[in-house]
Amino acid sequence: MSQYPRFLPVGDKALCIELGDSISEATNRWVHGLSREIGSLGARGVLEVVPTYRSLVVYYDPQSISYADLTSRIREMEGPLGEGEAVAARLVEIPTLYGGEYGPDIGDVAEHNGISEAEVIEIHSSADYLVYMMGFLPGFPYLGGMSERIATPRLKTPRSAIPAGSVAIAERQTGIYPVESPGGWRLIGRTPISLFDPGREPPVEIEPGDYLRFVQVDESEYVDVQSRMRAGTYALVMHQMGRTQ
């Protein structure tokens, strides 16, 4: 019998539910399926559900619901979710200008892997990346699915400031910096999309369980999207995918 799910207290106001011991799409589907189910419970006292790669944390008000009662209610629903819940996932297009001043490390990525910059772009933009979780910074997507053919170590000395929208690689991961921040990932491009805007509702439009596709654009297309973002007239290009999620 599987040891999962495992229910663990996190202080006196949160419950951690572990659903696996490795990172995989199947485990992550279970995480997000169970997260949705808990959210739809409408249980009094449940404050927030935070999904991660292989687990989720449920924050609750102990004066409204006890740890034992909350655990019991979730156990009643978790069984069938282990097989995954069939729903359509969203595929979000991320226009990206690769190389040059927007991706100053793309040459290093190419050299490290013994390929051309054009091949780096082709490989990076040919996959659909699952958003396993959000974290580190508001709107920072942790993505899975990058080819090992372009995996590259982090910088030995991190930069003190990385521009918002920078598309980067670190080891076998790729991601997007939603706001300007320090960082040590290799910059290969930049998107004009604003992943985090505190004045927007919702402030983060990309969600865990979405898939991202990087779409190569030229500088004129980049500037056009950037202008429309600033004017509030640009809408993310999204598609429905027939994936089990």
C-alpha positions in Angstrom: 0.0 0.0 0.0 1.3 3.5 -0.9 2.5 5.6 2.0 0.8 8.6 0.4 -1.0 10.8 1.1 0.8 11.7 4.3 -0.8 14.3 6.6 1.5 16.4 8.7 0.8 19.3 11.1 2.6 22.6 10.3 2.4 24.5 13.6 -1.1 24.9 15.0 -2.7 26.6 11.9 -1.6 24.6 8.9 -1.7 21.0 7.5 0.8 19.7 5.0 -0.4 16.9 2.7 2.5 15.1 1.0 1.5 13.2 -2.2 4.9 11.8 -3.3 8.7 11.9 -2.9 9.7 12.9 -6.4 8.8 15.6 -9.0 6.5 14.3 -11.7 3.6 15.5 -13.7 1.4 12.7 -12.3 2.1 13.7 -8.7 1.6 17.4 -9.6 -1.8 16.6 -11.2 -2.8 14.9 -7.9 -1.6 18.0 -6.0 -3.7 20.4 -8.1 -6.7 18.1 -8.3 -6.8 17.8 -4.5 -6.2 21.6 -4.1 -9.2 22.3 -6.2 -11.3 19.8 -4.3 -10.4 21.3 -1.0 -11.1 24.8 -2.3 -14.6 23.6 -3.4 -15.3 22.1 0.0 -16.4 25.4 1.4 -15.3 24.1 4.8 -15.6 26.7 7.5 -12.2 27.7 8.8 -10.1 26.8 5.7 -8.2 30.0 4.8 -5.9 29.1 2.0 -4.5 26.2 0.0 -1.0 26.5 -1.3 0.2 23.8 -3.9 3.8 22.9 -4.4 5.7 20.3 -6.6 4.6 17.3 -4.6 2.5 18.5 -1.7 0.1 21.2 -0.6 -0.3 23.2 2.6 -3.8 24.0 3.9 -4.0 27.0 6.3 -6.9 27.0 8.6 -8.4 28.8 11.7 -8.1 26.4 14.6 -11.0 28.2 16.4 -13.3 27.2 13.5 -12.1 23.7 12.6 -9.7 21.3 14.3 -6.7 19.6 12.8 -8.5 16.2 13.3 -11.7 17.3 11.6 -10.0 18.9 8.7 -7.8 15.9 8.1 -10.9 13.6 8.3 -12.8 15.7 5.7 -9.9 15.7 3.3 -9.3 11.9 3.7 -12.9 11.3 2.7 -12.2 12.9 -0.7 -8.5 12.0 -1.6 -9.1 8.4 -2.8 -10.3 8.8 -6.4 -8.0 11.8 -6.9 -5.0 9.6 -6.9 -5.9 8.6 -10.5 -6.0 12.2 -11.7 -8.9 14.3 -12.6 -9.6 14.9 -16.3 -9.9 18.6 -17.1 -8.6 20.8 -19.8 -5.3 22.6 -19.0 -4.5 26.1 -20.3 -1.6 26.7 -22.7 -0.3 30.3 -22.4 1.9 31.8 -25.1 4.9 33.8 -23.9 6.3 36.1 -26.6 10.0 36.1 -26.2 12.9 38.1 -27.8 16.0 35.9 -27.6 19.6 36.9 -27.4 21.3 40.2 -27.8 20.9 42.7 -24.9 17.7 40.8 -23.9 19.5 37.5 -23.5 23.2 38.2 -22.8 24.0 34.6 -21.7 22.6 32.7 -24.7 26.1 32.4 -26.1 27.3 30.8 -22.9 24.4 28.3 -23.0 25.2 27.4 -26.6 28.9 27.0 -25.9 28.4 24.9 -22.8 26.2 22.5 -24.7 28.2 22.5 -28.0 25.4 23.9 -30.1 24.5 27.1 -31.9 22.5 30.0 -30.4 19.8 29.3 -33.1 19.6 25.7 -31.8 19.2 26.9 -28.2 16.3 29.0 -29.3 14.7 26.2 -31.3 15.0 23.8 -28.4 13.8 26.2 -25.8 10.8 27.3 -27.8 9.7 23.9 -28.9 8.4 22.6 -25.6 5.3 23.1 -23.5 6.3 23.8 -19.9 4.2 22.8 -17.0 3.8 25.4 -14.2 4.4 23.1 -11.2 4.1 25.9 -8.7 4.6 29.6 -8.1 7.1 31.1 -5.6 10.4 32.8 -4.8 8.9 36.0 -6.2 5.3 37.0 -6.9 4.4 35.5 -10.2 7.6 33.4 -10.6 6.6 30.2 -12.4 8.6 27.0 -11.6 8.5 25.2 -14.9 9.1 21.6 -15.8 9.9 20.0 -19.1 13.1 21.7 -20.4 15.4 19.7 -22.5 18.7 18.6 -21.0 20.3 19.6 -24.3 20.3 23.2 -23.1 20.9 22.6 -19.4 23.5 25.1 -18.1 24.9 25.8 -14.6 24.0 29.0 -12.8 26.4 32.0 -12.9 29.3 31.7 -10.4 28.5 35.3 -9.3 24.8 36.3 -9.4 23.8 39.6 -10.9 22.6 42.3 -8.5 19.7 43.2 -10.8 17.9 41.2 -13.5 15.2 43.0 -15.6 11.6 42.0 -15.2 10.5 39.6 -17.9 13.9 37.9 -18.3 13.7 34.4 -19.5 16.5 32.3 -17.9 18.0 28.9 -17.5 19.6 27.3 -14.4 20.8 23.7 -14.5 17.8 21.8 -15.9 15.2 24.5 -15.1 13.9 27.4 -17.0 11.8 30.3 -15.7 10.8 33.9 -16.0 11.7 36.7 -13.6 8.4 38.6 -13.0 10.0 41.6 -11.4 13.5 43.1 -11.3 15.6 41.2 -8.7 19.0 39.8 -8.0 19.6 36.3 -9.5 22.1 33.9 -10.8 20.2 32.2 -13.7 21.5 32.4 -17.3 19.6 35.0 -19.3 18.6 33.9 -22.8 15.8 36.3 -23.6 13.1 38.5 -22.3 9.3 38.7 -22.6 7.3 42.0 -22.6 4.6 40.2 -20.7 4.0 41.5 -17.2 3.7 38.4 -15.1 3.0 40.3 -11.9 1.1 43.6 -11.6 -0.2 44.5 -8.1 -2.7 47.0 -9.7 -4.3 44.3 -11.9 -7.0 41.9 -11.0 -5.8 39.2 -10.6 -2.2 40.5 -10.1 -0.9 37.1 -11.4 -2.7 35.7 -14.5 -0.6 32.5 -14.8 -1.5 29.7 -12.4 0.0 26.4 -11.3 -1.2 23.7 -13.6 -1.0 25.9 -16.7 1.4 25.2 -19.5 3.7 27.9 -21.0 5.0 28.0 -24.6 7.8 30.5 -25.4 7.1 32.0 -28.8 10.0 33.7 -30.5 9.4 37.3 -31.6 11.5 40.0 -33.2 12.2 43.4 -31.7 9.4 45.2 -33.4 6.9 42.6 -32.1 8.4 42.9 -28.7 8.0 46.6 -28.6 4.4 46.3 -29.9 3.4 43.9 -27.1 5.2 46.0 -24.5 3.3 49.1 -25.6 0.0 47.3 -25.5 0.8 45.9 -22.0 1.5 49.4 -20.8 -1.8 50.6 -22.3 -3.7 47.8 -20.8 -4.9 46.5 -24.2 -2.9 43.3 -24.4 -4.5 40.0 -23.5 -2.5 36.8 -22.9 -2.9 34.3 -25.8 -4.3 31.1 -24.2 -5.5 27.8 -25.6 -7.3 24.9 -24.0 -5.3 21.6 -24.0 -6.8 18.2 -23.9 -4.5 17.0 -21.1 -5.3 15.2 -17.8 -4.7 17.8 -15.1 
